Amino acid sequence: MSATLAIVVLWIGFAASHMGLSSGQVRERLVARIGAGPFLGLYSIVAFLFFVPLVWVYFANKHAGPLLWSIPLGPELRWLLYAGMLIACVLVVAGIVRPSPASIVPGDPTPRGAQRITRHPLFMGFGLFGLLHLVPNGNAADVAFFGGFPLFALIGCRHQDERKLATGAAEFAAFYRETPFLPFTGPTTWQGIRELGPAVVLGALGTTFVLRWFHGAWFGP
């Protein structure tokens, strides 16, 4: 099996197990049998069983496979990618600080901050991270790895919405109506930006700086 195919298979396994375990009937039966805490533990273990090998296979085979595209990184494009990574870090940090009510462990259903930018800030932040890394990484293995992030974000977040709406919870239905799916497409985006708060902004700036500064040492060129 080629590295590219192995990455695709691991992404499919990660997505299928992630959505399968969180689907309504499966989750209800497991929680009823083993309890909510052990279910979350099982959910996390299964996710790691796919995601850790996924990362390991990719880093053992970086830039493998045919070159699908090659985009020169001039100063303007490079700084545009840096700015995009800052936005991605803002969404990820905001999603950790204030989890979405669509998450496996639901957060506050009152929209605020990044949730006015997208109702799934954590996943959409990782999706943007993947999209940005597709620009300078055009080999097949790179495309399979980084392309999996935006695909999983779109499919996984849609699944989360449908799962939560199926429960008939009025609070989530109201949250769903007031928040956009895709980032920066809702009418209250600017209000959300103003509500981000210093902890999110400083956390995102610090994360972006550390990742950029140590990128070569930690992840290679």
C-alpha positions as CSV (number, residue, x, y, z in Angstrom):
1,M,0.0,0.0,0.0
2,S,1.4,3.4,-0.9
3,A,1.8,6.1,1.7
4,T,-0.9,8.2,0.0
5,L,-3.4,5.4,0.1
6,A,-2.6,4.6,3.7
7,I,-3.2,8.2,4.7
8,V,-6.6,8.2,2.9
9,V,-7.6,4.9,4.5
10,L,-6.7,6.3,8.0
11,W,-8.6,9.5,7.4
12,I,-11.7,7.4,6.4
13,G,-11.3,5.3,9.5
14,F,-10.9,8.3,11.7
15,A,-14.0,10.0,10.2
16,A,-16.2,6.9,10.2
17,S,-15.4,6.0,13.8
18,H,-15.7,9.6,14.9
19,M,-19.2,10.0,13.4
20,G,-20.3,6.5,14.0
21,L,-19.7,6.6,17.8
22,S,-21.3,10.0,18.1
23,S,-24.4,9.1,16.1
24,G,-27.6,9.1,18.1
25,Q,-28.5,5.5,18.6
26,V,-24.9,4.2,19.0
27,R,-24.0,6.9,21.5
28,E,-27.2,6.3,23.5
29,R,-26.7,2.6,23.7
30,L,-23.1,2.9,24.7
31,V,-23.8,5.6,27.3
32,A,-26.6,3.4,28.7
33,R,-24.3,0.4,29.0
34,I,-21.0,1.9,30.2
35,G,-21.9,5.5,31.3
36,A,-21.1,8.9,30.0
37,G,-17.6,9.2,31.3
38,P,-16.3,5.8,30.0
39,F,-18.0,6.6,26.7
40,L,-16.0,9.8,26.3
41,G,-12.9,7.8,27.2
42,L,-13.7,5.2,24.5
43,Y,-14.5,7.9,22.0
44,S,-11.1,9.6,22.7
45,I,-9.1,6.3,22.5
46,V,-10.7,5.3,19.2
47,A,-9.9,8.7,17.8
48,F,-6.3,8.5,18.8
49,L,-6.0,4.9,17.4
50,F,-6.6,6.4,14.0
51,F,-5.2,9.9,14.3
52,V,-1.8,9.0,15.8
53,P,-1.0,6.5,13.0
54,L,-2.3,9.0,10.4
55,V,0.2,11.6,11.6
56,W,3.0,9.1,11.9
57,V,2.5,7.7,8.4
58,Y,2.5,11.2,6.9
59,F,5.6,12.4,8.7
60,A,7.4,9.2,7.7
61,N,6.4,9.9,4.1
62,K,6.3,13.7,3.7
63,H,6.3,14.9,0.0
64,A,5.9,11.4,-1.2
65,G,4.0,10.5,-4.4
66,P,3.6,12.5,-7.7
67,L,3.8,16.3,-7.6
68,L,0.3,17.5,-8.3
69,W,1.1,21.2,-8.2
70,S,3.9,23.6,-7.4
71,I,3.2,27.2,-6.3
72,P,6.2,29.5,-5.7
73,L,6.0,31.1,-2.3
74,G,6.9,34.8,-2.7
75,P,6.9,37.2,0.2
76,E,3.3,38.3,-0.4
77,L,1.9,34.8,-0.5
78,R,4.0,33.7,2.5
79,W,2.7,36.6,4.6
80,L,-0.9,35.9,3.4
81,L,-0.5,32.3,4.6
82,Y,0.9,33.5,8.0
83,A,-2.2,35.7,8.3
84,G,-4.4,32.8,7.5
85,M,-2.7,30.7,10.1
86,L,-3.4,33.4,12.7
87,I,-7.1,33.3,11.8
88,A,-7.0,29.5,12.1
89,C,-5.4,29.7,15.5
90,V,-8.0,32.2,16.6
91,L,-10.8,29.8,15.7
92,V,-9.0,26.8,17.3
93,V,-8.2,28.6,20.6
94,A,-11.7,30.1,20.7
95,G,-13.3,26.7,20.2
96,I,-11.2,25.3,23.1
97,V,-12.0,28.2,25.4
98,R,-15.7,28.1,24.7
99,P,-16.8,24.8,23.2
100,S,-19.6,24.8,20.7
101,P,-23.0,23.3,21.8
102,A,-22.7,21.0,18.8
103,S,-19.6,19.3,20.3
104,I,-19.6,15.9,21.9
105,V,-19.5,17.7,25.2
106,P,-21.9,20.6,24.5
107,G,-21.0,24.2,25.5
108,D,-23.2,27.2,26.3
109,P,-25.9,27.5,23.6
110,T,-25.8,31.4,23.7
111,P,-23.8,32.5,20.6
112,R,-20.8,34.6,21.5
113,G,-17.4,35.4,20.1
114,A,-16.1,33.0,17.5
115,Q,-19.4,31.2,17.4
116,R,-20.8,34.2,15.6
117,I,-18.1,33.6,13.0
118,T,-18.9,29.9,12.7
119,R,-20.9,27.6,14.9
120,H,-17.9,25.1,14.7
121,P,-14.8,27.3,15.4
122,L,-12.6,24.4,16.5
123,F,-13.1,22.1,13.5
124,M,-13.3,25.0,11.0
125,G,-10.0,26.3,12.4
126,F,-8.4,22.9,11.7
127,G,-10.0,22.9,8.3
128,L,-8.5,26.3,7.5
129,F,-5.1,25.0,8.7
130,G,-5.4,22.1,6.2
131,L,-6.4,24.4,3.3
132,L,-3.5,26.8,3.9
133,H,-1.0,23.9,4.0
134,L,-2.2,22.6,0.6
135,V,-0.8,25.7,-1.1
136,P,2.9,25.0,-0.6
137,N,2.5,21.2,-0.4
138,G,1.5,19.7,-3.7
139,N,2.8,16.1,-3.5
140,A,0.1,13.4,-3.4
141,A,0.8,12.4,0.3
142,D,0.7,16.0,1.3
143,V,-2.6,16.6,-0.4
144,A,-4.1,13.5,1.1
145,F,-3.0,14.5,4.6
146,F,-3.7,18.2,4.6
147,G,-6.8,17.8,2.4
148,G,-8.3,15.6,5.0
149,F,-8.6,18.4,7.5
150,P,-11.1,20.6,5.5
151,L,-13.0,17.6,4.2
152,F,-13.4,16.2,7.7
153,A,-14.3,19.7,9.1
154,L,-17.2,20.0,6.5
155,I,-18.5,16.5,6.8
156,G,-18.0,16.2,10.5
157,C,-19.6,19.5,11.3
158,R,-22.6,18.8,9.1
159,H,-23.0,15.5,10.9
160,Q,-22.8,17.3,14.3
161,D,-25.5,19.7,13.2
162,E,-27.8,17.0,12.0
163,R,-27.3,14.8,15.1
164,K,-28.1,17.7,17.4
165,L,-31.1,18.9,15.4
166,A,-32.5,15.4,15.4
167,T,-32.7,15.5,19.2
168,G,-35.3,18.3,18.9
169,A,-33.5,20.4,21.5
170,A,-35.0,23.9,21.3
171,E,-31.8,25.6,22.6
172,F,-29.6,24.1,19.9
173,A,-32.2,24.9,17.2
174,A,-32.1,28.5,18.2
175,F,-28.2,28.4,18.2
176,Y,-28.3,26.8,14.8
177,R,-30.5,29.5,13.3
178,E,-28.3,32.4,14.7
179,T,-24.9,31.1,13.7
180,P,-23.3,30.4,10.3
181,F,-21.8,27.1,9.2
182,L,-18.9,28.4,7.1
183,P,-16.7,31.0,8.8
184,F,-17.3,34.7,8.1
185,T,-20.5,34.2,6.2
186,G,-23.0,35.3,8.9
187,P,-24.5,38.8,9.5
188,T,-22.9,39.0,13.0
189,T,-19.3,38.3,12.1
190,W,-18.0,41.7,13.2
191,Q,-19.8,41.4,16.5
192,G,-18.2,38.0,17.0
193,I,-14.7,39.5,16.2
194,R,-15.3,42.2,18.8
195,E,-16.4,39.6,21.4
196,L,-13.3,37.4,21.0
197,G,-11.6,38.7,24.2
198,P,-8.0,39.2,25.0
199,A,-7.4,35.6,26.1
200,V,-8.3,34.2,22.7
201,V,-6.4,36.8,20.7
202,L,-3.3,36.6,22.8
203,G,-3.5,32.8,22.9
204,A,-3.8,32.7,19.1
205,L,-0.9,35.2,18.6
206,G,1.3,33.2,20.9
207,T,0.4,29.9,19.2
208,T,1.0,31.3,15.8
209,F,4.4,32.7,16.8
210,V,5.5,29.5,18.4
211,L,4.4,27.4,15.5
212,R,6.2,29.7,13.0
213,W,9.4,30.0,15.0
214,F,9.8,26.3,15.6
215,H,8.2,25.0,12.4
216,G,11.5,23.9,10.8
217,A,12.8,22.2,14.0
218,W,9.5,20.4,14.8
219,F,8.0,19.7,11.4
220,G,10.8,20.2,8.8
221,P,10.6,22.3,5.6
